Amino acid sequence: MTATEPRTIPVTIVTGFLGAGKTTLLNRLLRDPALAEALVVVNEWGEIGLDHELIERFEGDVVLLASGCLCCSLRGDLIDALDDLLARRDAGHLRAFTRIIIETTGLADPAPMLHALAADPALAERLSLAGVITLVDAINGEATLANHPEARRQVALADRLIISKSDLVENADHLSALRAALRRLNPEAPFDAAAGEFSVEDFLADAGDQNGRVTNMDSWATSGRFAAEAADHESIRTHSLRWEKPVEWRAAAQFIDLLSARFGVRLLRIKGLIALADDPSKPLLIQGAQHVFHPPRRLPGWPSADRQTRIVFIGEDIAPAEIEKFWAAIVGQPSVDQPDRAALFDNPLLPPRGGLLV
C-alpha cells in the first residue's frame, strides 16, 4: 500500500458515561448551519432525545432534523449500518451527507467501534476517523471513573475531553480533583472546562475536513521524547514519541506492522504525524485501534510550525521502553542487547508479519 490523500467522509465519535450530557451537547451543536450536512448515528432512538426536532421521516429509520441534519438509530452492527447508509447515499435515496457523528451509549467502550471503522476495507476507503470527543460529568465524574472501567476507557481514548455541568459545582477543589483524574488517564487530550463553551468551530477544528487537514494534532504530543502516565488502579497508559529526523516510508510502515504484531488488542489507540524522507513537507497521518489501522494519509501540509514526527500511543500494559526499543531499531539506532532492524524483519527463524502497510 502507498500513502495517499483520499477525500473521505470524516467520522467523529461522541461518547461519555450515562448522564454526561451527550444529548445536550449534540442538540446545541446540530442547530448550527455548519452541521446541516451531517449524519448523526445513535445507538438507540430514545438515547438522543431529539424527537421534538423531527420534521420529516426518510426511508426506514432515517429522519430529517429541523437543523437539516440526517439522523438514524443504530440497532445492529455498526459496519452493516454504515454500509447501508452509504449505499442509500450513493443511490440517491439519502442526501449526500458530508460528515458522520456517532453517539455511543453511555456504557460503550469506544475501542471496538474504532476497530470496526478500520477493520472493514470498504468503509476504510470511504470514511476517515476525525476523532473521539468524550464528555465527563463534573458532579459525578470522579466517582464514575473510579467505579466504571467503561468510563475510564472513554476518557483514555479521547482526542478531546469536555467537562459538563461544571456550572453546578461550587467547590473548586472538586473540579481540580476531576481534572487531575482526567490527566492521569489521558495526559495528552485538550479539554474544555465547560460543555457550554465547546463551539461548532471547536468541533469542526478537531474533526478536520475532507481534504485531510488536521488541526488538533499538536495537542496529542508532549514536549519530551517519551512521556508516560499510569492511571490509578488501571493499566491504561499513554506514551508520546517525538523524532527530529525524517524517516523512510518503509521504516514507518514496518514500525506500524511491528506494533500491530507485537501488541495486538493491547494497543488501544495510536495516532501520529510522521515526517517522511521523500517529502518532509507533507506529513503522513496514521491512526489505528488495536491491531487494525486506517489507511495512512499524506496531508497537504503540517498543522503548525512543528514538523517533527510525533506519535501518541494508548495501550494496556505496554511499557514505554518496548515502544522506544522498536522505534530505535527501525530508525537505525539500536542499543546494546537490543534488536536491530535486520533482527526484527530479516530473521528467517521468525514467522513473516502481516504486511499491514507494505
Contacts in CASP RR format, 6 or more apart in sequence:
PFRMAT RR
TARGET T0000
AUTHOR 0000-0000-0000
METHOD contacts of the structure
MODEL  1
MTATEPRTIPVTIVTGFLGAGKTTLLNRLLRDPALAEALVVVNEWGEIGL
DHELIERFEGDVVLLASGCLCCSLRGDLIDALDDLLARRDAGHLRAFTRI
IIETTGLADPAPMLHALAADPALAERLSLAGVITLVDAINGEATLANHPE
ARRQVALADRLIISKSDLVENADHLSALRAALRRLNPEAPFDAAAGEFSV
EDFLADAGDQNGRVTNMDSWATSGRFAAEAADHESIRTHSLRWEKPVEWR
AAAQFIDLLSARFGVRLLRIKGLIALADDPSKPLLIQGAQHVFHPPRRLP
GWPSADRQTRIVFIGEDIAPAEIEKFWAAIVGQPSVDQPDRAALFDNPLL
PPRGGLLV
1 253 0 8 1.000
1 295 0 8 1.000
1 296 0 8 1.000
1 357 0 8 1.000
1 358 0 8 1.000
3 249 0 8 1.000
3 276 0 8 1.000
3 284 0 8 1.000
3 296 0 8 1.000
3 297 0 8 1.000
3 298 0 8 1.000
4 295 0 8 1.000
4 296 0 8 1.000
4 297 0 8 1.000
4 298 0 8 1.000
5 211 0 8 1.000
5 212 0 8 1.000
5 297 0 8 1.000
5 298 0 8 1.000
5 299 0 8 1.000
5 300 0 8 1.000
6 125 0 8 1.000
6 128 0 8 1.000
6 295 0 8 1.000
6 297 0 8 1.000
7 210 0 8 1.000
7 211 0 8 1.000
8 125 0 8 1.000
8 126 0 8 1.000
8 127 0 8 1.000
8 128 0 8 1.000
8 210 0 8 1.000
8 212 0 8 1.000
9 97 0 8 1.000
9 98 0 8 1.000
9 99 0 8 1.000
9 100 0 8 1.000
9 126 0 8 1.000
9 127 0 8 1.000
9 128 0 8 1.000
9 210 0 8 1.000
10 99 0 8 1.000
10 100 0 8 1.000
10 127 0 8 1.000
10 128 0 8 1.000
10 129 0 8 1.000
10 130 0 8 1.000
10 207 0 8 1.000
10 208 0 8 1.000
10 209 0 8 1.000
10 210 0 8 1.000
11 99 0 8 1.000
11 100 0 8 1.000
11 101 0 8 1.000
11 102 0 8 1.000
11 117 0 8 1.000
11 127 0 8 1.000
11 128 0 8 1.000
11 129 0 8 1.000
11 130 0 8 1.000
11 131 0 8 1.000
12 99 0 8 1.000
12 100 0 8 1.000
12 101 0 8 1.000
12 102 0 8 1.000
12 130 0 8 1.000
12 131 0 8 1.000
12 132 0 8 1.000
12 133 0 8 1.000
12 203 0 8 1.000
12 206 0 8 1.000
12 207 0 8 1.000
13 102 0 8 1.000
13 104 0 8 1.000
13 110 0 8 1.000
13 113 0 8 1.000
13 114 0 8 1.000
13 129 0 8 1.000
13 131 0 8 1.000
13 132 0 8 1.000
13 133 0 8 1.000
14 22 0 8 1.000
14 25 0 8 1.000
14 26 0 8 1.000
14 101 0 8 1.000
14 102 0 8 1.000
14 103 0 8 1.000
14 104 0 8 1.000
14 133 0 8 1.000
14 135 0 8 1.000
15 22 0 8 1.000
15 103 0 8 1.000
15 104 0 8 1.000
15 106 0 8 1.000
15 108 0 8 1.000
15 110 0 8 1.000
15 132 0 8 1.000
15 133 0 8 1.000
15 134 0 8 1.000
15 135 0 8 1.000
15 154 0 8 1.000
15 158 0 8 1.000
16 22 0 8 1.000
16 104 0 8 1.000
16 106 0 8 1.000
16 134 0 8 1.000
16 135 0 8 1.000
16 136 0 8 1.000
16 151 0 8 1.000
16 154 0 8 1.000
17 106 0 8 1.000
17 107 0 8 1.000
17 136 0 8 1.000
17 137 0 8 1.000
17 141 0 8 1.000
17 144 0 8 1.000
17 148 0 8 1.000
17 150 0 8 1.000
17 151 0 8 1.000
17 154 0 8 1.000
18 106 0 8 1.000
18 107 0 8 1.000
19 106 0 8 1.000
19 137 0 8 1.000
20 106 0 8 1.000
20 135 0 8 1.000
20 136 0 8 1.000
20 137 0 8 1.000
20 164 0 8 1.000
21 135 0 8 1.000
21 137 0 8 1.000
21 164 0 8 1.000
21 165 0 8 1.000
21 195 0 8 1.000
22 48 0 8 1.000
22 103 0 8 1.000
22 106 0 8 1.000
22 135 0 8 1.000
23 47 0 8 1.000
23 48 0 8 1.000
23 49 0 8 1.000
23 50 0 8 1.000
23 103 0 8 1.000
24 164 0 8 1.000
24 195 0 8 1.000
25 135 0 8 1.000
25 162 0 8 1.000
25 164 0 8 1.000
25 195 0 8 1.000
25 196 0 8 1.000
25 198 0 8 1.000
26 40 0 8 1.000
26 48 0 8 1.000
26 50 0 8 1.000
26 101 0 8 1.000
26 103 0 8 1.000
27 49 0 8 1.000
27 50 0 8 1.000
27 53 0 8 1.000
28 196 0 8 1.000
29 35 0 8 1.000
29 200 0 8 1.000
29 203 0 8 1.000
30 38 0 8 1.000
30 40 0 8 1.000
30 50 0 8 1.000
30 65 0 8 1.000
30 67 0 8 1.000
30 69 0 8 1.000
31 67 0 8 1.000
32 67 0 8 1.000
32 200 0 8 1.000
33 67 0 8 1.000
34 200 0 8 1.000
34 204 0 8 1.000
35 67 0 8 1.000
35 69 0 8 1.000
35 99 0 8 1.000
35 101 0 8 1.000
35 200 0 8 1.000
35 203 0 8 1.000
36 67 0 8 1.000
36 68 0 8 1.000
36 69 0 8 1.000
37 68 0 8 1.000
37 69 0 8 1.000
37 95 0 8 1.000
37 96 0 8 1.000
37 97 0 8 1.000
37 98 0 8 1.000
37 99 0 8 1.000
38 69 0 8 1.000
38 70 0 8 1.000
38 97 0 8 1.000
38 98 0 8 1.000
38 99 0 8 1.000
38 100 0 8 1.000
38 101 0 8 1.000
39 69 0 8 1.000
39 70 0 8 1.000
39 71 0 8 1.000
39 72 0 8 1.000
39 85 0 8 1.000
39 94 0 8 1.000
39 97 0 8 1.000
39 99 0 8 1.000
39 100 0 8 1.000
39 101 0 8 1.000
40 48 0 8 1.000
40 65 0 8 1.000
40 69 0 8 1.000
40 70 0 8 1.000
40 71 0 8 1.000
40 72 0 8 1.000
40 100 0 8 1.000
40 101 0 8 1.000
40 102 0 8 1.000
40 103 0 8 1.000
41 71 0 8 1.000
41 72 0 8 1.000
41 73 0 8 1.000
41 74 0 8 1.000
41 81 0 8 1.000
41 82 0 8 1.000
41 85 0 8 1.000
41 100 0 8 1.000
41 101 0 8 1.000
41 102 0 8 1.000
41 103 0 8 1.000
42 48 0 8 1.000
42 71 0 8 1.000
42 72 0 8 1.000
42 73 0 8 1.000
42 74 0 8 1.000
42 102 0 8 1.000
42 103 0 8 1.000
43 73 0 8 1.000
43 74 0 8 1.000
43 75 0 8 1.000
43 103 0 8 1.000
43 104 0 8 1.000
43 105 0 8 1.000
43 108 0 8 1.000
44 73 0 8 1.000
44 74 0 8 1.000
44 75 0 8 1.000
44 105 0 8 1.000
45 61 0 8 1.000
45 73 0 8 1.000
46 73 0 8 1.000
47 103 0 8 1.000
47 105 0 8 1.000
48 71 0 8 1.000
48 103 0 8 1.000
50 65 0 8 1.000
50 71 0 8 1.000
53 65 0 8 1.000
53 66 0 8 1.000
53 67 0 8 1.000
54 63 0 8 1.000
54 64 0 8 1.000
54 65 0 8 1.000
54 66 0 8 1.000
55 64 0 8 1.000
55 65 0 8 1.000
55 66 0 8 1.000
56 63 0 8 1.000
56 64 0 8 1.000
57 63 0 8 1.000
57 64 0 8 1.000
58 64 0 8 1.000
58 70 0 8 1.000
58 93 0 8 1.000
58 94 0 8 1.000
59 88 0 8 1.000
59 93 0 8 1.000
59 94 0 8 1.000
61 72 0 8 1.000
61 73 0 8 1.000
61 75 0 8 1.000
62 70 0 8 1.000
62 71 0 8 1.000
62 72 0 8 1.000
62 85 0 8 1.000
62 88 0 8 1.000
62 94 0 8 1.000
63 70 0 8 1.000
63 71 0 8 1.000
63 72 0 8 1.000
64 70 0 8 1.000
64 71 0 8 1.000
65 71 0 8 1.000
70 94 0 8 1.000
70 95 0 8 1.000
70 97 0 8 1.000
72 81 0 8 1.000
72 85 0 8 1.000
74 81 0 8 1.000
74 102 0 8 1.000
78 102 0 8 1.000
78 113 0 8 1.000
78 116 0 8 1.000
78 117 0 8 1.000
79 116 0 8 1.000
79 119 0 8 1.000
79 120 0 8 1.000
79 123 0 8 1.000
82 100 0 8 1.000
82 123 0 8 1.000
82 127 0 8 1.000
83 120 0 8 1.000
83 122 0 8 1.000
83 123 0 8 1.000
85 94 0 8 1.000
86 123 0 8 1.000
86 126 0 8 1.000
88 94 0 8 1.000
89 95 0 8 1.000
89 96 0 8 1.000
89 97 0 8 1.000
98 210 0 8 1.000
99 130 0 8 1.000
99 207 0 8 1.000
100 127 0 8 1.000
102 113 0 8 1.000
104 110 0 8 1.000
104 113 0 8 1.000
106 150 0 8 1.000
107 150 0 8 1.000
108 150 0 8 1.000
108 154 0 8 1.000
109 150 0 8 1.000
109 153 0 8 1.000
109 154 0 8 1.000
110 132 0 8 1.000
110 134 0 8 1.000
110 153 0 8 1.000
110 154 0 8 1.000
110 157 0 8 1.000
111 153 0 8 1.000
111 157 0 8 1.000
111 268 0 8 1.000
111 269 0 8 1.000
111 289 0 8 1.000
111 290 0 8 1.000
114 129 0 8 1.000
114 132 0 8 1.000
114 157 0 8 1.000
114 269 0 8 1.000
114 288 0 8 1.000
114 289 0 8 1.000
114 290 0 8 1.000
115 289 0 8 1.000
115 290 0 8 1.000
115 292 0 8 1.000
117 123 0 8 1.000
117 124 0 8 1.000
117 127 0 8 1.000
117 129 0 8 1.000
117 289 0 8 1.000
117 294 0 8 1.000
118 124 0 8 1.000
118 129 0 8 1.000
118 287 0 8 1.000
118 288 0 8 1.000
118 289 0 8 1.000
118 292 0 8 1.000
118 293 0 8 1.000
118 294 0 8 1.000
119 292 0 8 1.000
124 294 0 8 1.000
124 295 0 8 1.000
125 295 0 8 1.000
128 212 0 8 1.000
128 294 0 8 1.000
128 297 0 8 1.000
129 287 0 8 1.000
129 288 0 8 1.000
129 294 0 8 1.000
130 206 0 8 1.000
130 207 0 8 1.000
130 208 0 8 1.000
131 159 0 8 1.000
131 160 0 8 1.000
131 206 0 8 1.000
131 207 0 8 1.000
132 157 0 8 1.000
132 158 0 8 1.000
132 159 0 8 1.000
132 160 0 8 1.000
133 158 0 8 1.000
133 159 0 8 1.000
133 160 0 8 1.000
133 162 0 8 1.000
133 203 0 8 1.000
133 206 0 8 1.000
134 154 0 8 1.000
134 155 0 8 1.000
134 157 0 8 1.000
134 158 0 8 1.000
134 160 0 8 1.000
134 161 0 8 1.000
134 162 0 8 1.000
135 161 0 8 1.000
135 162 0 8 1.000
135 163 0 8 1.000
135 164 0 8 1.000
135 195 0 8 1.000
136 144 0 8 1.000
136 145 0 8 1.000
136 151 0 8 1.000
136 155 0 8 1.000
136 161 0 8 1.000
136 162 0 8 1.000
136 163 0 8 1.000
136 164 0 8 1.000
136 178 0 8 1.000
136 182 0 8 1.000
137 144 0 8 1.000
137 164 0 8 1.000
137 165 0 8 1.000
138 163 0 8 1.000
138 164 0 8 1.000
138 165 0 8 1.000
138 166 0 8 1.000
138 168 0 8 1.000
138 169 0 8 1.000
138 174 0 8 1.000
138 175 0 8 1.000
138 178 0 8 1.000
139 165 0 8 1.000
139 168 0 8 1.000
139 169 0 8 1.000
141 151 0 8 1.000
141 178 0 8 1.000
141 181 0 8 1.000
142 174 0 8 1.000
142 177 0 8 1.000
142 178 0 8 1.000
142 181 0 8 1.000
144 151 0 8 1.000
145 151 0 8 1.000
145 152 0 8 1.000
145 155 0 8 1.000
145 181 0 8 1.000
145 182 0 8 1.000
145 185 0 8 1.000
146 233 0 8 1.000
149 234 0 8 1.000
152 185 0 8 1.000
152 231 0 8 1.000
152 234 0 8 1.000
152 236 0 8 1.000
153 236 0 8 1.000
153 268 0 8 1.000
155 161 0 8 1.000
155 182 0 8 1.000
155 185 0 8 1.000
155 186 0 8 1.000
156 185 0 8 1.000
156 186 0 8 1.000
156 231 0 8 1.000
156 236 0 8 1.000
156 238 0 8 1.000
156 268 0 8 1.000
156 269 0 8 1.000
156 314 0 8 1.000
157 186 0 8 1.000
157 268 0 8 1.000
157 269 0 8 1.000
157 314 0 8 1.000
158 186 0 8 1.000
158 189 0 8 1.000
159 189 0 8 1.000
159 206 0 8 1.000
159 216 0 8 1.000
159 220 0 8 1.000
159 271 0 8 1.000
160 189 0 8 1.000
160 190 0 8 1.000
160 191 0 8 1.000
160 192 0 8 1.000
160 202 0 8 1.000
160 206 0 8 1.000
160 216 0 8 1.000
161 182 0 8 1.000
161 186 0 8 1.000
161 189 0 8 1.000
161 190 0 8 1.000
161 191 0 8 1.000
161 192 0 8 1.000
162 191 0 8 1.000
162 192 0 8 1.000
162 195 0 8 1.000
162 198 0 8 1.000
163 175 0 8 1.000
163 178 0 8 1.000
163 179 0 8 1.000
163 191 0 8 1.000
163 192 0 8 1.000
163 193 0 8 1.000
163 194 0 8 1.000
163 195 0 8 1.000
164 194 0 8 1.000
164 195 0 8 1.000
165 195 0 8 1.000
166 175 0 8 1.000
166 193 0 8 1.000
166 194 0 8 1.000
166 195 0 8 1.000
167 194 0 8 1.000
169 175 0 8 1.000
175 193 0 8 1.000
179 191 0 8 1.000
181 232 0 8 1.000
182 191 0 8 1.000
183 229 0 8 1.000
184 229 0 8 1.000
184 230 0 8 1.000
184 231 0 8 1.000
184 232 0 8 1.000
185 229 0 8 1.000
185 231 0 8 1.000
185 234 0 8 1.000
185 236 0 8 1.000
186 238 0 8 1.000
186 314 0 8 1.000
187 222 0 8 1.000
187 227 0 8 1.000
187 229 0 8 1.000
187 238 0 8 1.000
188 219 0 8 1.000
188 220 0 8 1.000
188 221 0 8 1.000
188 222 0 8 1.000
188 238 0 8 1.000
188 240 0 8 1.000
188 312 0 8 1.000
189 219 0 8 1.000
189 220 0 8 1.000
190 216 0 8 1.000
190 219 0 8 1.000
192 198 0 8 1.000
192 202 0 8 1.000
205 215 0 8 1.000
205 216 0 8 1.000
206 215 0 8 1.000
206 216 0 8 1.000
208 214 0 8 1.000
208 215 0 8 1.000
211 300 0 8 1.000
212 285 0 8 1.000
212 297 0 8 1.000
212 299 0 8 1.000
212 300 0 8 1.000
213 299 0 8 1.000
213 300 0 8 1.000
213 301 0 8 1.000
213 303 0 8 1.000
214 273 0 8 1.000
214 285 0 8 1.000
214 299 0 8 1.000
214 303 0 8 1.000
215 303 0 8 1.000
216 303 0 8 1.000
217 271 0 8 1.000
217 272 0 8 1.000
217 273 0 8 1.000
217 285 0 8 1.000
217 303 0 8 1.000
217 310 0 8 1.000
218 303 0 8 1.000
218 304 0 8 1.000
218 306 0 8 1.000
218 310 0 8 1.000
220 240 0 8 1.000
220 271 0 8 1.000
220 272 0 8 1.000
220 310 0 8 1.000
220 312 0 8 1.000
221 240 0 8 1.000
221 242 0 8 1.000
221 272 0 8 1.000
221 306 0 8 1.000
221 310 0 8 1.000
221 311 0 8 1.000
221 312 0 8 1.000
222 240 0 8 1.000
222 242 0 8 1.000
223 242 0 8 1.000
224 240 0 8 1.000
224 242 0 8 1.000
225 241 0 8 1.000
225 242 0 8 1.000
225 243 0 8 1.000
226 239 0 8 1.000
226 240 0 8 1.000
226 241 0 8 1.000
226 320 0 8 1.000
226 323 0 8 1.000
226 324 0 8 1.000
227 238 0 8 1.000
227 239 0 8 1.000
227 240 0 8 1.000
228 237 0 8 1.000
228 238 0 8 1.000
228 239 0 8 1.000
228 320 0 8 1.000
229 237 0 8 1.000
229 238 0 8 1.000
230 236 0 8 1.000
230 237 0 8 1.000
231 237 0 8 1.000
235 316 0 8 1.000
235 317 0 8 1.000
236 268 0 8 1.000
236 314 0 8 1.000
236 315 0 8 1.000
236 316 0 8 1.000
237 314 0 8 1.000
237 315 0 8 1.000
237 316 0 8 1.000
237 317 0 8 1.000
237 318 0 8 1.000
237 320 0 8 1.000
238 312 0 8 1.000
238 313 0 8 1.000
238 314 0 8 1.000
238 315 0 8 1.000
239 312 0 8 1.000
239 313 0 8 1.000
239 315 0 8 1.000
239 318 0 8 1.000
239 320 0 8 1.000
239 323 0 8 1.000
240 310 0 8 1.000
240 311 0 8 1.000
240 312 0 8 1.000
240 313 0 8 1.000
241 309 0 8 1.000
241 310 0 8 1.000
241 311 0 8 1.000
241 312 0 8 1.000
241 313 0 8 1.000
241 323 0 8 1.000
241 324 0 8 1.000
241 327 0 8 1.000
242 308 0 8 1.000
242 309 0 8 1.000
242 310 0 8 1.000
243 275 0 8 1.000
243 308 0 8 1.000
243 309 0 8 1.000
243 310 0 8 1.000
243 327 0 8 1.000
243 331 0 8 1.000
244 308 0 8 1.000
244 309 0 8 1.000
245 275 0 8 1.000
245 331 0 8 1.000
246 275 0 8 1.000
246 276 0 8 1.000
246 277 0 8 1.000
246 280 0 8 1.000
246 309 0 8 1.000
247 274 0 8 1.000
247 275 0 8 1.000
247 276 0 8 1.000
247 277 0 8 1.000
247 309 0 8 1.000
247 330 0 8 1.000
247 331 0 8 1.000
248 276 0 8 1.000
248 277 0 8 1.000
248 278 0 8 1.000
249 276 0 8 1.000
249 277 0 8 1.000
249 278 0 8 1.000
249 284 0 8 1.000
250 358 0 8 1.000
251 330 0 8 1.000
251 331 0 8 1.000
251 341 0 8 1.000
252 274 0 8 1.000
252 276 0 8 1.000
252 284 0 8 1.000
252 286 0 8 1.000
252 330 0 8 1.000
252 357 0 8 1.000
253 355 0 8 1.000
253 356 0 8 1.000
253 357 0 8 1.000
253 358 0 8 1.000
254 330 0 8 1.000
254 341 0 8 1.000
254 344 0 8 1.000
254 345 0 8 1.000
254 358 0 8 1.000
255 326 0 8 1.000
255 327 0 8 1.000
255 330 0 8 1.000
256 270 0 8 1.000
256 286 0 8 1.000
256 293 0 8 1.000
256 356 0 8 1.000
256 357 0 8 1.000
257 353 0 8 1.000
257 354 0 8 1.000
257 355 0 8 1.000
257 356 0 8 1.000
257 357 0 8 1.000
257 358 0 8 1.000
258 326 0 8 1.000
258 330 0 8 1.000
258 344 0 8 1.000
258 345 0 8 1.000
258 353 0 8 1.000
259 267 0 8 1.000
259 270 0 8 1.000
259 313 0 8 1.000
259 323 0 8 1.000
259 326 0 8 1.000
260 267 0 8 1.000
260 291 0 8 1.000
260 292 0 8 1.000
260 293 0 8 1.000
260 353 0 8 1.000
260 354 0 8 1.000
260 356 0 8 1.000
261 291 0 8 1.000
261 353 0 8 1.000
261 354 0 8 1.000
262 322 0 8 1.000
262 326 0 8 1.000
263 291 0 8 1.000
263 315 0 8 1.000
263 318 0 8 1.000
264 290 0 8 1.000
264 291 0 8 1.000
265 290 0 8 1.000
265 291 0 8 1.000
266 290 0 8 1.000
266 315 0 8 1.000
266 316 0 8 1.000
266 317 0 8 1.000
266 318 0 8 1.000
267 288 0 8 1.000
267 289 0 8 1.000
267 290 0 8 1.000
267 291 0 8 1.000
267 313 0 8 1.000
267 314 0 8 1.000
267 315 0 8 1.000
267 318 0 8 1.000
268 289 0 8 1.000
268 290 0 8 1.000
268 314 0 8 1.000
268 315 0 8 1.000
268 316 0 8 1.000
269 288 0 8 1.000
269 289 0 8 1.000
269 312 0 8 1.000
269 313 0 8 1.000
269 314 0 8 1.000
269 315 0 8 1.000
270 286 0 8 1.000
270 287 0 8 1.000
270 288 0 8 1.000
270 289 0 8 1.000
270 293 0 8 1.000
270 311 0 8 1.000
270 312 0 8 1.000
270 313 0 8 1.000
270 314 0 8 1.000
271 286 0 8 1.000
271 287 0 8 1.000
271 288 0 8 1.000
271 311 0 8 1.000
271 312 0 8 1.000
272 285 0 8 1.000
272 286 0 8 1.000
272 287 0 8 1.000
272 309 0 8 1.000
272 310 0 8 1.000
272 311 0 8 1.000
272 312 0 8 1.000
273 283 0 8 1.000
273 284 0 8 1.000
273 285 0 8 1.000
273 286 0 8 1.000
273 299 0 8 1.000
273 302 0 8 1.000
273 303 0 8 1.000
273 309 0 8 1.000
273 310 0 8 1.000
273 311 0 8 1.000
274 283 0 8 1.000
274 284 0 8 1.000
274 286 0 8 1.000
274 309 0 8 1.000
274 311 0 8 1.000
275 283 0 8 1.000
275 284 0 8 1.000
275 307 0 8 1.000
275 308 0 8 1.000
275 309 0 8 1.000
276 282 0 8 1.000
276 283 0 8 1.000
276 284 0 8 1.000
276 298 0 8 1.000
279 298 0 8 1.000
280 307 0 8 1.000
281 301 0 8 1.000
281 302 0 8 1.000
281 307 0 8 1.000
282 298 0 8 1.000
282 299 0 8 1.000
282 300 0 8 1.000
282 301 0 8 1.000
283 298 0 8 1.000
283 299 0 8 1.000
283 301 0 8 1.000
283 302 0 8 1.000
283 307 0 8 1.000
284 296 0 8 1.000
284 297 0 8 1.000
284 298 0 8 1.000
284 299 0 8 1.000
285 296 0 8 1.000
285 297 0 8 1.000
285 298 0 8 1.000
285 299 0 8 1.000
286 293 0 8 1.000
286 294 0 8 1.000
286 296 0 8 1.000
286 311 0 8 1.000
287 293 0 8 1.000
287 294 0 8 1.000
288 294 0 8 1.000
293 356 0 8 1.000
293 357 0 8 1.000
296 357 0 8 1.000
313 323 0 8 1.000
325 335 0 8 1.000
325 338 0 8 1.000
325 339 0 8 1.000
326 344 0 8 1.000
328 334 0 8 1.000
328 335 0 8 1.000
328 338 0 8 1.000
329 338 0 8 1.000
329 339 0 8 1.000
329 340 0 8 1.000
329 341 0 8 1.000
329 343 0 8 1.000
329 344 0 8 1.000
330 341 0 8 1.000
330 344 0 8 1.000
332 340 0 8 1.000
332 341 0 8 1.000
334 340 0 8 1.000
334 341 0 8 1.000
345 353 0 8 1.000
END
